[in-house]
Amino acid sequence: MKDRRRLRFGIIGCGLMGREFAVACARWPALLDMRAKPEIIAICDLNESLFDWFTGNFDSIKMVTSNYEDLLSEKDIDVIYCAVPHHLHEKFYTDIIRAHKHLVGEKPFGIDIEANRTILEVIKAHPDVFVRCSSEFPFFPGGHQIHKYILENKWGQIIEVHSGYLHSSDLNFEKPINWKRMIEFNGEYGCLGDLGMHALHLPIRSRWIPKRISASLSKIVTERPDGKGAMVPCETWDNGTISCEVEHPTDGYTFPMTVKTYRIAPGETDTWYIEVIGSKFSAKFSTKFPKTLQTMHYVNGRSQEWRSEDIGYTSAYKTITGPIFEFGFTDAILQMWAAMIDEFTEPRNNMPFGCVKPEETYLQHKILTAALESGKSGQAVEL
Ligand SMILES: NC(=O)c1ccc[n+]([C@@H]2O[C@H](COP(=O)([O-])OP(=O)(O)OC[C@H]3O[C@@H](n4cnc5c(N)ncnc54)[C@H](O)[C@@H]3O)[C@@H](O)[C@H]2O)c1
């Protein structure tokens, strides 16, 4: 174990996701067979009150700063995890890559498609830099198993696909506004940009790229408390339903796919789901029932029966956790980081499941931009 390669990380953005990454590093011993391990040596945030939690828990941190450029000139940093609001993605990601630091960025990887194009151009000009985008939900065992079925193309003919990400906390009209509900910081996409990569990760990886899109977007909460006693406009889209017409990438036929990104879905705390319905085989998984994978094998003339199986902790990357136990959000984060570090240190053709690649973030933006256009115009949009 002692000879495992150390990857020295800097974190820019020490909020919700910065801390999740740090905790994944602290849980690294849970992973078996990893050839490298992350070590956090630098952190950066404008909010200095976040620093004590990091420095109190991670002795390896030697740089603490509110200026992200300090990390770019620190020669000991190999990789930067950048988890900042969307309006900063373009500037921060491109500066990080130009400084020859490897990068894991957060979705949507640019506040809009123009920002994303700029980031991708800089990546192209720096082929020595490894870049991935964060998206952890397909690492749930049920999501991972459905991806294996997709690779096997078990479906017969795909009848339809449903994929989505549903939140409910915004149903509380008294929840104060934050940057994720402001166009200036979150982007015009609103819920599409915030949740779309999660819902699109598996469809894009499967090359289920829509030819035609029609979207319905809703603004349900029009103003929110500003936290100082006043009400302010809340202008971002709350919910988006994208109806897609998809051509099967190898078999040529067309099937419908719906992609839902909801900030307001009463009863859903944080539900990611994927359902593939086929003429011979169907499969469904939702994080609402994190143990359970549903499948249906159909043979002509026989009964149509869904089978539910508790698949337990059957993760892409082996851990110390027994297969009968339950898998959760923080496990998905750990698996995603295992995939990133595995691919970085030992790229090969048969990776268990890889993190989102930059070109996949561009496909995401193409789909979301078309959805935004369709939602605003009421017309279907060709991709
Ligand atoms: N993968 C996921 O499941 C997931 C979940 C939530 C958010 N995200 C993404 O992660 C990113 C960050 O979201 P979050 O929820 O962690 O937000 P957050 O608000 O909790 O954290 C963002 C941090 O960035 C800091 N920041 C702002 N401007 C800065 C600057 N100029 N320099 C340094 N730090 C600065 C803020 O002070 C804050 O602490 C977004 O892109 C978001 O879409 C991903």
The ligand as a MOL file (V3000), in Angstrom:
LIG
                    3D

  0  0  0     0  0            999 V3000
M  V30 BEGIN CTAB
M  V30 COUNTS 44 48 0 0 0
M  V30 BEGIN ATOM
M  V30 1 N -22.1130 16.6970 -8.7850 0
M  V30 2 C -23.1190 17.0620 -8.0040 0
M  V30 3 O -23.9020 16.2470 -7.5180 0
M  V30 4 C -23.3060 18.5050 -7.6780 0
M  V30 5 C -24.1650 18.8810 -6.6220 0
M  V30 6 C -24.2630 20.2460 -6.3290 0
M  V30 7 C -23.5670 21.1780 -7.0650 0
M  V30 8 N -22.7730 20.7700 -8.0940 0 CHG=1
M  V30 9 C -22.0070 21.7380 -8.9000 0
M  V30 10 O -20.8520 22.1260 -8.1320 0
M  V30 11 C -20.5420 23.4950 -8.3570 0
M  V30 12 C -20.5500 24.2120 -7.0140 0
M  V30 13 O -21.7960 23.9890 -6.3970 0
M  V30 14 P -21.9310 23.8480 -4.8180 0
M  V30 15 O -23.2730 23.2410 -4.5600 0
M  V30 16 O -20.7240 23.2300 -4.2240 0 CHG=-1
M  V30 17 O -22.0040 25.4000 -4.4550 0
M  V30 18 P -21.6500 26.1260 -3.0870 0
M  V30 19 O -22.2790 27.4630 -3.1750 0
M  V30 20 O -21.9610 25.2600 -1.9230 0
M  V30 21 O -20.0550 26.2490 -3.1800 0
M  V30 22 C -19.4190 27.0930 -4.0940 0
M  V30 23 C -18.2570 27.7440 -3.4020 0
M  V30 24 O -17.5350 28.5460 -4.3380 0
M  V30 25 C -17.0360 29.6520 -3.6150 0
M  V30 26 N -16.6560 30.7290 -4.5200 0
M  V30 27 C -17.4520 31.6180 -5.1550 0
M  V30 28 N -16.6920 32.4880 -5.8620 0
M  V30 29 C -15.3970 32.1320 -5.6750 0
M  V30 30 C -14.1620 32.6510 -6.1220 0
M  V30 31 N -14.0980 33.7250 -6.9300 0
M  V30 32 N -13.0190 32.0470 -5.7140 0
M  V30 33 C -13.0660 30.9660 -4.8820 0
M  V30 34 N -14.2280 30.4360 -4.4140 0
M  V30 35 C -15.3720 31.0200 -4.7960 0
M  V30 36 C -18.1930 30.0470 -2.6980 0
M  V30 37 O -17.7790 30.8610 -1.6290 0
M  V30 38 C -18.7040 28.6700 -2.2600 0
M  V30 39 O -18.1340 28.2580 -1.0290 0
M  V30 40 C -21.5750 23.9970 -9.3720 0
M  V30 41 O -21.0350 23.9040 -10.6600 0
M  V30 42 C -22.7450 23.0350 -9.2120 0
M  V30 43 O -23.5220 22.8890 -10.3860 0
M  V30 44 C -22.6170 19.4520 -8.3920 0
M  V30 END ATOM
M  V30 BEGIN BOND
M  V30 1 1 1 2
M  V30 2 2 2 3
M  V30 3 1 2 4
M  V30 4 1 4 5
M  V30 5 2 4 44
M  V30 6 2 5 6
M  V30 7 1 6 7
M  V30 8 2 7 8
M  V30 9 1 8 9
M  V30 10 1 8 44
M  V30 11 1 9 10
M  V30 12 1 9 42
M  V30 13 1 10 11
M  V30 14 1 11 12
M  V30 15 1 11 40
M  V30 16 1 12 13
M  V30 17 1 13 14
M  V30 18 2 14 15
M  V30 19 1 14 16
M  V30 20 1 14 17
M  V30 21 1 17 18
M  V30 22 2 18 19
M  V30 23 1 18 20
M  V30 24 1 18 21
M  V30 25 1 21 22
M  V30 26 1 22 23
M  V30 27 1 23 24
M  V30 28 1 23 38
M  V30 29 1 24 25
M  V30 30 1 25 26
M  V30 31 1 25 36
M  V30 32 1 26 27
M  V30 33 1 26 35
M  V30 34 2 27 28
M  V30 35 1 28 29
M  V30 36 1 29 30
M  V30 37 2 29 35
M  V30 38 1 30 31
M  V30 39 2 30 32
M  V30 40 1 32 33
M  V30 41 2 33 34
M  V30 42 1 34 35
M  V30 43 1 36 37
M  V30 44 1 36 38
M  V30 45 1 38 39
M  V30 46 1 40 41
M  V30 47 1 40 42
M  V30 48 1 42 43
M  V30 END BOND
M  V30 END CTAB
M  END
